[in-house]
Amino acid sequence: MTTVPYAELARVTRNGFVESRHLGSVVVLDPSGAVAFAAGVPDEPVLPRSTLKPAQALACLTAATAAPSPAARALTGPGLAIAAGSHTGDDRHVAVVRELLAAAGLGEEALGCPVDWPEDEATRERLIRDGDRRSRIRMNCSGKHAAMLVACAARSWSTHDYLDPAHPLQREIAATIGRLAGTPVTTVAVDGCGAPLFGLPLTGLARTFQALVLAEPGSDEARVAEAMLRHPEHVGGWHGHPNTDLMRALPGVLAKGGAEGVLGVAAPDGYAVAVKVVDGSPRATTAIALAALDAAGVPVDGAGELRRVPVLGGGEPVGAITAAIDWTAGPRKEKED
């Protein structure tokens, strides 16, 4: 049996004892697109999950604006940010998703994502107290799905089957992802929200984020990045969301994570990072990405609090989860705290 040489990326320390270790892969691209640092198996295909939402939002925007339709005007500002995000189901998120659906001339029943409770704890508890039920619009992918419906409405494409991988929109999305990543899609699967999920190497995922931050001003790519950076609360949430917190802490840095321990980050100067933790835990991905940016010389001092995830004992901090990257390519290694 062949053992895949994943690298140690993070350690969980409790009262000075290393309790757990997270293994996986990470790659850092320099502004030219060359690999500056790497650890693990960065050329191995991964399923990026929601980390691909910015590229999916870009494809929706490009498709919608290719036709002279008023529906396309909804894909701007918060509407475009929530299309690229994984919102927490706050009422303000729901209002934006409803605006997208209204632009498409559709109701909530057109959403193809499953019903769910909002991730925002206060909103979820309020809905339960009020006797409400789980709904499609509260699901964290409803913004992406609503944007897909806007694109379909703008192009007069069918909406009942918009999640079919053979649908014109999904073919546009696959082509957009391949173009940004600089490599063909390796796998087509089904994401948790029901949408087609396109796999690609981790290095291709880093190139995707790099392409967004280095895009020509005024281009659709730049518009997606600008919407996310101006409205980070619609990419994640208002309270304690790691993607939102990272973009607020480091203005100009683009970040989007996904399920199963995936994260893409790009700095405005073009340095880009992609992370995959093979055990699927996302708890250390932000700290790993920040350590990778720091290794490349990108200033990350403003996000110091995000580099350590507290480990609690009796409700009090007794340790931390920190990056401990075992670089296999690059001039330096992260040291254990």
Backbone torsions as a table, in degrees:
resi	resn	phi	psi	omega
1	MET	NA	129.7	-179.4
2	THR	-83.4	131.8	177.8
3	THR	-94.8	124.8	179.0
4	VAL	-75.7	129.2	-174.6
5	PRO	-81.4	65.3	174.7
6	TYR	-68.5	153.3	-178.4
7	ALA	-101.0	154.8	170.7
8	GLU	-73.4	126.7	-177.5
9	LEU	-111.9	-29.6	-176.9
10	ALA	-154.3	155.6	178.1
11	ARG	-127.7	145.9	176.3
12	VAL	-109.2	114.9	-176.5
13	THR	-113.4	127.7	178.7
14	ARG	-122.9	117.3	-179.3
15	ASN	50.7	41.8	177.7
16	GLY	82.5	-3.8	-179.4
17	PHE	-102.7	129.8	177.3
18	VAL	-75.0	104.6	-173.4
19	GLU	-84.8	-38.0	-177.4
20	SER	-148.5	160.7	176.9
21	ARG	-134.6	139.8	175.7
22	HIS	-105.3	124.7	178.2
23	LEU	-105.8	157.9	178.0
24	GLY	166.7	-150.2	-177.7
25	SER	-135.6	149.2	176.2
26	VAL	-149.2	142.9	177.7
27	VAL	-134.8	141.9	176.1
28	VAL	-120.4	125.2	175.5
29	LEU	-100.9	140.3	172.5
30	ASP	-83.1	172.1	-174.7
31	PRO	-59.1	-20.1	178.3
32	SER	-82.0	-10.2	-177.4
33	GLY	97.4	-3.6	178.1
34	ALA	-78.4	153.2	178.4
35	VAL	-75.1	118.5	178.4
36	ALA	-89.4	-40.8	179.2
37	PHE	-143.8	152.3	174.7
38	ALA	-155.1	152.9	175.3
39	ALA	-147.9	144.2	-179.0
40	GLY	80.3	-133.3	-175.1
41	VAL	-126.4	75.6	-172.4
42	PRO	-68.7	-16.4	179.1
43	ASP	-93.0	1.1	177.8
44	GLU	-74.1	134.1	177.3
45	PRO	-62.9	142.6	176.0
46	VAL	-130.8	162.6	170.6
47	LEU	-98.7	105.6	-170.7
48	PRO	-71.7	-11.1	-178.2
49	ARG	53.1	-134.3	-174.2
50	SER	-71.6	-7.1	175.4
51	THR	-62.6	-21.0	179.1
52	LEU	-84.6	-2.7	-175.4
53	LYS	-57.6	-37.8	176.6
54	PRO	-58.8	-38.0	178.1
55	ALA	-70.4	-37.3	176.9
56	GLN	-65.8	-39.9	177.2
57	ALA	-63.8	-39.5	177.6
58	LEU	-60.2	-45.7	-179.9
59	ALA	-62.6	-39.0	177.6
60	CYS	-64.4	-43.2	180.0
61	LEU	-63.1	-47.7	-178.6
62	THR	-63.2	-42.2	179.0
63	ALA	-64.7	-42.8	-176.7
64	ALA	-67.9	-40.1	-175.9
65	THR	-81.3	-6.0	177.2
66	ALA	-74.6	-13.2	178.7
67	ALA	-121.3	142.9	179.8
68	PRO	-74.8	78.9	-177.4
69	SER	-125.0	137.0	177.1
70	PRO	-65.0	-19.4	-179.9
71	ALA	-61.0	-33.2	-176.7
72	ALA	-63.6	-24.1	-177.7
73	ARG	-65.7	-17.3	179.2
74	ALA	-73.0	-21.1	-178.1
75	LEU	-87.9	70.8	177.7
76	THR	-152.8	158.4	176.8
77	GLY	53.1	-132.8	-179.5
78	PRO	-57.5	-33.2	179.9
79	GLY	-64.1	-39.5	178.7
80	LEU	-75.8	-35.7	178.6
81	ALA	-64.5	-41.8	-178.4
82	ILE	-73.0	-25.6	173.8
83	ALA	-65.0	-31.9	-178.5
84	ALA	-94.0	1.5	-171.3
85	GLY	-115.8	177.9	173.1
86	SER	-124.0	87.3	-171.9
87	HIS	-73.6	167.2	-175.6
88	THR	-102.1	10.1	173.8
89	GLY	80.8	13.7	173.5
90	ASP	-58.9	152.7	179.6
91	ASP	-56.6	-33.4	179.2
92	ARG	-68.2	-32.8	174.1
93	HIS	-66.4	-45.7	-178.6
94	VAL	-59.8	-38.4	-180.0
95	ALA	-62.2	-39.9	179.9
96	VAL	-68.9	-41.4	179.0
97	VAL	-63.2	-39.1	178.2
98	ARG	-64.4	-35.2	176.8
99	GLU	-64.0	-39.8	176.9
100	LEU	-63.3	-46.0	-179.9
101	LEU	-62.6	-40.2	179.3
102	ALA	-63.1	-38.5	178.4
103	ALA	-63.1	-32.0	178.1
104	ALA	-83.6	-6.1	-177.9
105	GLY	71.9	30.4	-175.1
106	LEU	-129.4	163.6	176.8
107	GLY	-106.8	-179.5	-177.0
108	GLU	-61.5	-26.5	-178.7
109	GLU	-65.8	-16.6	-180.0
110	ALA	-78.5	-17.3	179.9
111	LEU	-64.4	133.4	-179.4
112	GLY	-94.7	-0.6	178.9
113	CYS	-78.8	157.0	179.6
114	PRO	-73.2	162.9	176.1
115	VAL	-71.6	153.0	-180.0
116	ASP	-163.7	162.5	169.3
117	TRP	-82.4	153.4	174.9
118	PRO	-66.6	148.1	176.8
119	GLU	-73.4	-26.6	178.3
120	ASP	-64.8	119.1	-171.7
121	GLU	-62.3	-45.6	-177.9
122	ALA	-63.5	-41.3	178.9
123	THR	-65.8	-42.6	179.7
124	ARG	-61.1	-46.0	-179.5
125	GLU	-63.8	-38.2	178.6
126	ARG	-64.4	-43.8	-179.8
127	LEU	-63.8	-39.7	179.0
128	ILE	-65.3	-43.8	177.8
129	ARG	-60.0	-36.1	-177.1
130	ASP	-82.4	1.4	178.8
131	GLY	76.9	18.7	179.1
132	ASP	-76.5	172.0	-179.3
133	ARG	-121.8	166.7	173.2
134	ARG	-61.3	149.2	-177.8
135	SER	-144.7	160.7	179.3
136	ARG	-67.3	-38.2	-173.4
137	ILE	-71.2	-21.6	177.8
138	ARG	-84.0	-13.1	-179.4
139	MET	-65.4	142.0	-169.7
140	ASN	-66.9	-12.3	178.3
141	CYS	-100.7	6.9	-174.9
142	SER	-65.0	-28.0	177.0
143	GLY	-65.3	-42.7	177.4
144	LYS	-62.2	-45.4	-178.8
145	HIS	-64.9	-40.4	178.7
146	ALA	-64.2	-38.1	177.8
147	ALA	-64.8	-38.1	176.5
148	MET	-61.6	-39.8	179.2
149	LEU	-68.9	-35.9	175.6
150	VAL	-61.0	-45.6	179.3
151	ALA	-61.9	-41.5	178.8
152	CYS	-63.6	-42.7	179.9
153	ALA	-64.3	-40.7	-178.7
154	ALA	-64.5	-33.0	-176.6
155	ARG	-99.6	4.1	-177.6
156	SER	59.3	35.0	174.4
157	TRP	-88.7	156.4	178.6
158	SER	-63.5	146.8	-179.4
159	THR	-109.1	-20.2	-176.1
160	HIS	-69.7	-22.6	-177.2
161	ASP	-121.5	28.3	-173.4
162	TYR	-65.5	-13.9	178.8
163	LEU	-93.3	0.1	177.0
164	ASP	-70.5	127.9	179.7
165	PRO	-57.4	-21.4	179.2
166	ALA	-87.5	-4.5	-179.8
167	HIS	-64.5	146.2	-179.7
168	PRO	-53.6	-38.0	-179.6
169	LEU	-65.6	-44.8	-178.4
170	GLN	-66.9	-31.5	174.5
171	ARG	-67.0	-37.9	176.2
172	GLU	-63.3	-41.3	-179.0
173	ILE	-64.8	-45.7	179.4
174	ALA	-60.4	-41.3	179.2
175	ALA	-65.8	-40.1	179.0
176	THR	-63.7	-44.1	179.3
177	ILE	-62.3	-44.7	178.8
178	GLY	-62.1	-38.2	179.9
179	ARG	-67.1	-47.0	-179.3
180	LEU	-65.8	-41.5	-176.1
181	ALA	-76.0	-19.2	-178.2
182	GLY	72.5	20.7	-179.1
183	THR	-155.7	146.5	-180.0
184	PRO	-65.7	153.6	172.6
185	VAL	-62.2	131.8	-176.3
186	THR	-93.3	-26.8	-174.0
187	THR	-146.3	144.0	171.2
188	VAL	-119.5	119.1	-179.2
189	ALA	-127.3	-171.1	177.0
190	VAL	-115.8	123.6	-179.5
191	ASP	-74.7	170.2	-179.4
192	GLY	-61.1	-27.1	-179.6
193	CYS	-87.0	-2.9	179.3
194	GLY	97.8	-10.2	-179.5
195	ALA	-79.5	153.4	173.4
196	PRO	-58.1	140.0	-178.1
197	LEU	-119.7	125.5	-173.8
198	PHE	-109.0	122.7	-179.3
199	GLY	-89.5	150.9	178.5
200	LEU	-161.3	162.6	178.9
201	PRO	-63.1	153.4	-179.1
202	LEU	-60.3	-36.6	177.4
203	THR	-62.4	-35.6	176.6
204	GLY	-66.6	-34.5	177.2
205	LEU	-65.8	-40.9	176.9
206	ALA	-62.7	-40.4	178.6
207	ARG	-63.6	-33.9	179.3
208	THR	-60.7	-46.0	179.6
209	PHE	-70.4	-36.3	177.2
210	GLN	-62.3	-41.3	-179.8
211	ALA	-62.2	-33.7	-179.7
212	LEU	-71.0	-44.0	-176.6
213	VAL	-76.5	-23.8	-179.4
214	LEU	-99.1	8.8	-176.2
215	ALA	-65.8	152.7	177.3
216	GLU	-61.4	130.8	178.1
217	PRO	-52.9	135.7	-179.7
218	GLY	90.8	-14.2	178.1
219	SER	-73.0	163.6	178.0
220	ASP	-61.8	-37.4	177.5
221	GLU	-60.2	-45.1	179.9
222	ALA	-66.0	-34.8	179.4
223	ARG	-64.7	-39.1	177.4
224	VAL	-64.4	-48.2	180.0
225	ALA	-61.4	-42.7	-179.2
226	GLU	-63.1	-41.8	179.3
227	ALA	-62.4	-43.1	179.6
228	MET	-64.5	-41.8	-177.4
229	LEU	-71.9	-33.2	179.9
230	ARG	-81.3	-23.7	-176.8
231	HIS	-131.4	59.0	-176.5
232	PRO	-63.6	-23.4	178.7
233	GLU	-67.6	-20.3	176.6
234	HIS	-91.6	-13.5	172.5
235	VAL	-77.5	-33.0	178.3
236	GLY	-131.9	-97.8	-178.7
237	GLY	-160.6	178.2	-178.3
238	TRP	-81.9	-22.3	-171.1
239	HIS	-130.0	112.3	168.4
240	GLY	65.4	29.3	176.8
241	HIS	-95.4	126.0	-172.2
242	PRO	-61.1	-38.2	179.6
243	ASN	-65.5	-46.2	179.0
244	THR	-62.7	-46.1	-178.3
245	ASP	-61.5	-39.1	-179.8
246	LEU	-66.6	-44.6	-179.0
247	MET	-69.0	-30.5	175.7
248	ARG	-72.3	-37.1	-177.4
249	ALA	-72.6	-32.8	-177.6
250	LEU	-125.9	82.9	-177.8
251	PRO	-54.2	133.4	-179.6
252	GLY	96.1	-14.1	178.9
253	VAL	-89.6	126.2	-178.2
254	LEU	-93.7	135.7	-178.5
255	ALA	-145.4	137.3	173.2
256	LYS	-152.7	124.3	178.9
257	GLY	-104.2	170.0	177.8
258	GLY	-143.5	171.3	179.0
259	ALA	-63.0	161.8	176.8
260	GLU	64.3	34.2	168.5
261	GLY	74.0	38.3	179.1
262	VAL	-114.3	142.6	177.6
263	LEU	-152.8	137.1	172.4
264	GLY	-119.5	136.3	-178.7
265	VAL	-140.6	141.3	175.1
266	ALA	-141.8	135.5	177.6
267	ALA	-89.8	156.4	-176.7
268	PRO	-62.2	-20.6	178.3
269	ASP	-82.8	-3.7	175.5
270	GLY	107.1	-10.5	173.8
271	TYR	-65.9	134.5	-176.2
272	ALA	-135.7	145.3	-176.9
273	VAL	-129.9	140.4	169.5
274	ALA	-131.3	136.5	-174.9
275	VAL	-126.2	140.0	169.3
276	LYS	-137.1	117.8	175.2
277	VAL	-95.3	121.5	-168.5
278	VAL	-73.9	-18.5	175.9
279	ASP	-82.2	-3.1	175.4
280	GLY	87.0	-3.3	-179.1
281	SER	-79.5	132.1	177.6
282	PRO	-91.9	-0.3	-167.7
283	ARG	-64.9	-24.1	-177.3
284	ALA	-108.1	-0.7	-171.1
285	THR	-63.2	-38.8	179.9
286	THR	-65.2	-44.7	178.3
287	ALA	-62.0	-38.4	179.1
288	ILE	-65.4	-46.9	-179.1
289	ALA	-62.9	-40.2	178.9
290	LEU	-66.1	-38.8	176.6
291	ALA	-64.3	-36.7	179.0
292	ALA	-67.8	-42.5	176.5
293	LEU	-63.1	-41.4	179.1
294	ASP	-61.6	-40.2	178.9
295	ALA	-62.0	-29.5	179.4
296	ALA	-86.6	-1.7	178.6
297	GLY	90.4	9.7	177.5
298	VAL	-79.0	128.2	-179.9
299	PRO	-63.8	123.8	-179.7
300	VAL	-128.7	15.9	-177.0
301	ASP	-58.4	-32.8	-178.8
302	GLY	-66.3	-14.1	-178.5
303	ALA	-112.0	28.2	-176.7
304	GLY	-55.1	-38.4	-178.5
305	GLU	-66.7	-23.0	-178.1
306	LEU	-85.7	-4.5	-178.8
307	ARG	-86.8	-7.5	178.2
308	ARG	-133.5	119.5	175.9
309	VAL	-96.6	118.1	-175.6
310	PRO	-62.1	139.7	170.1
311	VAL	-103.4	124.7	-172.4
312	LEU	-102.1	147.9	172.0
313	GLY	-137.2	115.5	-176.0
314	GLY	62.8	28.3	179.4
315	GLY	85.0	-0.6	-179.3
316	GLU	-118.0	148.9	179.0
317	PRO	-64.1	128.4	177.0
318	VAL	-127.8	4.6	-179.0
319	GLY	179.3	-163.8	-177.6
320	ALA	-159.2	157.0	169.7
321	ILE	-100.6	121.3	-177.2
322	THR	-134.6	156.9	175.9
323	ALA	-68.6	143.3	176.2
324	ALA	-147.4	64.7	-167.3
325	ILE	-74.8	125.3	175.7
326	ASP	-90.4	84.6	-176.2
327	TRP	-63.4	130.9	174.4
328	THR	-103.7	-11.7	175.3
329	ALA	-145.5	119.5	-176.8
330	GLY	134.5	160.0	-170.4
331	PRO	-83.4	-3.3	-176.1
332	ARG	-149.4	156.4	178.5
333	LYS	-116.9	147.6	174.1
334	GLU	-75.9	137.9	-180.0
335	LYS	-96.2	147.3	177.0
336	GLU	-66.9	140.8	179.4
337	ASP	-66.4	NA	NA
